[in-house]
């Protein structure tokens, strides 16, 4: 509704008031009141007023403005304010105040007032608009303010009570921001705040909240997270904040310090969580800025270890710290080694050699798995070509493709380029893909696998039985081999269910002309069972641990029946 009302005093009568009630009052989004200036009572009110405040129409007619306003309940002061409006040239006025609902809750409103006359009586027409949404956002950035953050955080913590995960409060404070305001002015400082707010708001998923507390402080409230999730996100936020920006010809390289608290571990309510996040943030400042700290000190040690691993991974490729070990795969009919699985190891100088379980998840989450995975494929192909040049019998080399690698739009182009560069026979390369990756986008997956198959690359489903556990969907993909997960093999000789599942998988896979490889074989009993069921190939520590290049090459040269 237009709040620019005419300046002149209007004469109205009771009939006109009734018409206003029927036509205007009940079709307005604003609460509208008619107020008798003399006795300070409501003469009338529309349906929006009764609905918003929770009073019935009859109850409102027993009240006046002094019964609703929280900023002052003194009738004399309200009379004085109304008199100033009546005596002004415009006969209009505006106030911002807070109304008191019947249930005790508060409603921030902007009230526009207009002086009227009815049979010599002074009447005020009041339009009260709910500005609670506006009052809960930061004027500069449009982000939620502390009040709205508190409401949303209360909702997140209530939901978290039904979850095993946590709610994180991440307080971000820009480093040395005061220097910018003092040297270049608040206008540039405001533009920096706006840009940082935009970056943060664009970085979080739906359902989470970014708020501005004021000054250069922002808060992210994150639902359904654990310590590792928050560690990853905090590092991403630091990188996001530190991206350079140009404002009014000035180039800035901002940084931030982050403090983190977790619900329910570090607090049960919004004030406590914010206070503890603030404490952690000052620890981050003291630690040199441009870093993050958890409120709980023991979590900082784990976060630091993770960051050190990620930093080491970023340098490991250029420093040539990765190596491949190879675990033999034996054909049960002939007892010959017909393949090897290439397994990544990180050979850190002066430290123990790390298996993939210690670092592969970090590589996956950080995106480093893409260049690392490409290095693995290239190195495996080079090794296969080297064995061929040494006159060894053909041996396929199996390489695991991670979900992140397979989701690359050009994975088949990368494989094709590597095969050409290394002159490796495509049939000597086998790519292992998990069930879950296959089924994430079936149509696109089938197209990619068909391109790889056309090149002559062998394709295998890895860890079968841990995902969808269904053979029916395999018809959609050009798969050559199926690898039964070692979790089924562990108790195969003693657990009738594992034995039955393994037997059924082997039988059905053979009916679809798929070869079956079983990993994790460690005992004679397991081997005997698999041989009886017609399993094609096996690998596991019963035959050999994964071996470095020299040792696996020596084993291939001395090929013999070790079954």
N, C-alpha and C positions, 0 to 999 in steps of 0.2 A: 504494500500500500504506500502511495506517495505521502511522505511526511512533511511536504512543504505546504503549509496551510495558509489561508488568506489572513491578512493582517487585521481586517476590521472586525469589531464585535458584532455578533449576529443575534438578532432577536428570534427566539423560538418559543413555541407553546407546547403544551403537553401532547397534543396530537402529533406535532412534528417529532417529538421525542419518541413516541410510539412507532412512527414510521422509520426513524433511524434504527430503532431496535430490530425491526423486521427486515429491512432491506440491507443495511450496512453492517450492523453489529455482528450478526450471526453468519456473515460470509467473509469475515476477516481472519487472516492468519495471526493478527495481533489481538491481545487482550484489550478490550475497550471498556472504559468506565465513564459514567456521568457522575460528577461529584458536586454536592451542594456545598458552596463555599461557607455558608453561615454555620452549619452544624457539623461540617466535615464528615459527612456520611455519603456513601454511594447511593445514587438515585437509581441507577441501572447498570447492568454489565452484560456483556455478550457471552455466548457459550464457550468461546475460547478462554475467557477469564475463569469461568467456573471449572473448566476441564484442566487448565494449567495449574490453578492454585489448589484444587481439590475441595473447594467450598461449594455448597449448593447456592443457587441464586438467592434463596431466602436468607441464607447465612451471610452472604456478601452484603445484602442490604442493611444488615445490622452492624457493618464494619465501615471503616474509613481508611484513608491512606496511611494514617498513623498506626493502624493495626498490621499493615503489610511491610512497611519499610524497616529495614534493619539498621540503616545508618543513623536514623533518629526517630524516636517515638514521641518527641515533644510536640504537642499540637500547636504551641505558640510559634515554634520555628517553622513548621509546615505552613501555618497561616501566613507568616511573613514571606515565605518563598512564593506562595500563590499570589499574595498581594503585589509582589514585584512583577509578576507576569501580567496581572490584570492592569496595572498602572503603566506598563511599558507601551511603547509606540506600536509594537507588532502584535501585542496581545497573545504572543506565543512564547513557549520556552521549552527547554529540554534538560532532563537530568538523567544521570546514570546511577542506579541504586540496586539494591538486592531485595527482592520480595521474599517474604516468609510464607511458605506453603503450609497448608493445614497439617500435613504429616511431619512438619518440622524441618523439611529440607529447604535448601536455598535456591533461588532462581535469579541470576543476574539479568537485569532488564535495562533497556533504554526507553525512557518515558518522554513522549512529546505531548505537551499540554497546550490547550487552546481555550481562551476565555469566551464564554457565551452569556447571553441574557435571556431570562424567561420570566415575563411579568415582573420585571424589576429585580428579580433574584439573580445573583451571580452564580453561574454554573461553569464548571471546568470539564472539558472533554479531554480524556487522557487515553493515549494509545501507548500500550506497553509491549515492547518487542523483546522476545527471548534472545539474548545474545550469549547464551552459555557456550555455544559452539565457537563463536568468535573469541570469547574470553579464554578458551582453552587452547588457543594456538598462539604461537610466537609471531608478533607483528612483522618482524624482519624476514624470517625464513618461511613462515607458514607451517612450520613443524609443530607438533604437539608441545605444550608447555609443561611445567612441573605438575600442574593439577591434572591434566589429561594423562600424563605419564603415570601418575599415581593410580588413576582409575584402571588403566590398561594393565599395569603391573599387578594390580589386585586380581584381575581376571586371569592373567597368565599363571599366577601362583595357585589360584583355586583349581585350575585345570591340571597343574603339575602334581597336585596331591593324588591324582589318579594315574600317575605315570612314574616310571622308574628313572626318568631323566630329570634334568634340572631346568631352572630359569636362570639366565645370566643377566646381570646388570653390568654393562660396559660403559664406563665414564671416560670420555675422550676430552682432553684439554689441549688446546694448541700451545706449542712451545714459543715463548718469547713474543707472544702476540701484542703485549702491551707496548713493546718497542715500535711496532708498526703503527699503532694508533698515535703514539706520541710524535713520531718522526714524519709520517705521511698523512695523518689525519683520519678521522673516523669514517669518512666517506669510503676511502679505500679499504679500511678495516671491515666495514659493513659488507662490501662486495666479496671480500675473502670469506666472511662468515656465511654469506648466501651460497657461495660456490661449494664450500665444505659441506654445508647442509644438503645441497643437491646431490653431491657424491655419496654421502652416507645413506640418504633416502633411497638412492637407486641401487644400493648394494645388498639390501636385505630382502628376504622372501616375504610374501604376504603373510599377515598374521603377527609379524614382529613390529616393533615400534622404534623410530628414531625421534628423539625429542631434543629441544634446546632448553637448557636450564637458564640461560642468560650469559652475557659476555661471550667468551670463547669456549664454553662448556657444552658438550653434547652428551646424550645418553642413548645407548641402544639397549632395548629390552628384548631378549631372545628366548623363545620358548623351545622346549623339548630338545635340549642340547646336553652334551656331556663335556668333560674337561678337554678332551681332544678336539671336539668341534669348535669350542671357544678359542683354543690355541690357534687353530687354523684361521678362524675368522679374524682374530685380533691381528695376526700378521698381515692378512689381506687389507684390513682397515689402515694399518700403518702405511702400507704401500700406496693405498688409495689417497690418503691424506697428503702424502709427500710428493705426489705428481705435480710438476711445475704448473704455474698459472701466470697469465699476463693480464694486468689490470691497469688501465690508464697509462700504458707504456712502461709500467714497472713489472719486472719478472720476479716472481716469488717462488721459493722452494719451502713450503710449510712442512712442519713435522708436528707430531702429536705424541702425548704421553697418555697411556691408557691404564686405568685401574679396573679390576674385575672382581665382582662378588657373585656368589651363586646361592640361589634359594633351593633347599632350605638350609644348606650347610652354614651359610654366612649371615643369615638373618631371616626373620619370619615376616617382615613387612617392608614397605617401600622406604620409609625413612632410614631404617637400619641398613638395608641393602645399599642405599645411596651413600650413607656415611662410610660404610666399609669399603665401597668402591672408591670413594674419595681418598681414604687412607692409602689404599693400594696405588692410586694414581700419583700421590705425592712420593711414594717409594719409587715409582717409575721416573719421576723428575729427578730424584736424588741419585738414581742409578745412571744418570747421564742423558735423560730425555730420549725421545724417539724409540721407546720400548714399551712393553706392557708388563704389568705385575698382577698376580692374583692376590686376593686378600689373605688367603692361606699360604704360608711360606713354603710348605712342602710341595704345593702345586707348582710353584715357580721353578723348583728344581727339575720337575718333569717337563715343564714347558721349555726350559732352557735346553735340556737334553734333546728334545725334539727339534728345536731350532738349529742346534749344532749339527744334528744329523742332516737336516735339510740343506744347511749351508755346505756341509761336506759333500753331499750328493751333487750339488751344483758344480763343484770343482772336480769331482771324481772322474768325469769323462775326459776333461782336458788333461788331467794328470795321469790318465791311463791306469786307474786303480781298479777297474773292473776286470774280472777274469771269468771264464766259463769252465765249469766242471761237467763231466759227461757220465751219465749212468747207463750201463748197457741194457738193451732190451733183447731178450733171447726168444728164438723160435722154439716152441716146445716139441715140435715134430723132429727137427734136426739137431737141436741143442746148440745152434750157431747164433752168434751175435748178428742180428739183422738191422739193428738200429741203436741209437743212443738218444737220450734226452739231454738237451743243453740246459744246464742250471746255473744261474747267475750267482757270483760271489763278489763281495766287496773287500778287496785286499788293502785295508788302510795301513799306511806306513807306521810301524812301531806299535800296532794294535792287532788284536786277534782278527782273523778273517770272518766277516759277517755273512751269515746265510740270508736269503731273501726275506725270511719271516721277520727279521730285525729292521728292515728298511723299505720293503716293497710298498707297504701301505702309504708311507710318507711320499714315496715317489709317485704313486698313483694320485694322491690328493693334490700334490703340488704341480702336477702336469709333467714332471721330469721323466715319468715313465715313457713318454713318447720318444725323446731322443735316446734314452737308455735302451728301450725296446728295439729301436732301429739298429743300435750298435750290436745288440745280441743277434739279430737276424743276420746282419752283415758278417759278424765274426763266425757264426755257425756255418754260413755258406762258404766263407774262406777256408774253414777247417775241412769241410766236406771236399772242396776242390783239392786241398793239399793231400788228403788221403787218396783221392783218385790219382793224383800225379805220382804218388808213391807206389802205385800199383795194387793197392788194397782192394778187396771185393767191395762192391757198392754197399754203402751203409746209409740209411736215411737218418737225418738229424732232426729231432723234434724240438720245436720252440714254442713256448707258451705266448699267446697273444693276450694282453690285458684288455679289459673293457675299454679303457681310454684309448688304446691303440686302435682297436677295431672300429671305434666310433669316428676315426678320421675318415673324411670323405674320400681320401686318395690312398688308402692303405694298399690297394691292389697295385697302384702305380709305384709306390715305394718298394714293394716286394719285387715287381718287375725290374725296376732300376737296379736293385741290389743283385738280382740274379744275373743281369747283363754285366754289371761291373765286376763281379767275382767269377764269371763264366761257370757258375755252379749249375749242375744238372737239376732242373726244377723238381724231378722225381726224387731227388735226394733230400728235399726240404719238406718237412711235415709241420703244419701249423696247428697247434692245439687251442681250441676255443671252448669255454665253459658253456653249459646249458643255458644259464641265465643270460649270457651275452647273445646267444643264438635267438632267444625268444623275445628280446627287448624290442626290436623292430624287425619282425620276421620277413617282411617283403624286401626291405633294403638289405637285410642280412643275406637272403637267398641270392640276390643279384650280385653282391660282392663275392660270395663264396663261388658262384658260378664263374666269375671272371678269374678267380684264383685257380679253380679247377681246370679251366681252359688252358692256363699256362702250363699245367702238368704238376702243380703243387699238390701234395697229399694233405688231406684235411681230417682232423680227428676231434672228437668231442672229449674234453678232459673232465675228470671228476664226475663221471656219470653216476647218477643216483642221488646227488646232493641238491639238485634243482628240481626240475619238473618231473623227472623220473618217469618219462613216458617215451616209448619208442615210436608211437604213431606219428609224431610230428617230424620224425627224421626223413620221411619220404619227401619232404619239401626241400631238403638240402642235399647237395652233392658231397655227402660224407663218405669217407673210406674206412675209417677206423673208429672204434669206440673204446675208451679207456675206463674201466670200472674203478671207482674211487677206493682208496685203500681202507676207508672206514668199514667197508663191507668185508674186506679180506682179513682184517685183524682177528675176528672170531669165527671165521668161516668153518673151522674144524669143530667148533663146540657149540655154535649158535645155529639152531635149525632154521631160523628166519633168514639170517644172513646167507646161509647155504642155499636156501630155496630161491631167494632173490637173485643171487649170483648165477645159479643154474638156469633160471628163467631168462635172464638177460643174455646169457651166452647163446641159448637156443634161439631166441627171437632175433638177435643180431645176425646170427648165421642165416636165418630165413630171409633176411634182407640183404644178404651178400656183404655184410660188414665183418671186418676182422675185429677180434676182441683182444685188447691188451689189458692186463691186470697189473696194477702197481702196488707196491707195499708188501711184496712177498718176502717173508722172513723166516719161514719154517718149512721143514720137509712135509708136514701134514698139509699145509696150505698148498704147496706145490703139487702134491699127489692129488688133492681134490680138484684143482684146476685142470690138471692133465686128464683126469677121468671125465671131466665135463666138456673136454674138447676146446679149452681156451687156446687161442693161437699164440699169443706172446705174453711174456711176463718180465717184470723188472722189480728189483728190490734189493735190500741189503743182504739177503740170503746168497745172492750171486756176487754183488759188488756194491760198495759205496760209490757215490759219484766221484770220478777221478779227474785230476788235472790233465791237460793236453798230452803231456809226455807219457803219462802212465796209461791213458786210454789208448794211445797210439801203439804202445808196446803190447797191450792186451790184444788189439786187433791183429797185429802182426803175428802173434802167437796163437791165433785163433784155434780153439780146440773145443771139444765137447765137454763142458763142465757141469752138465746136468747129471 
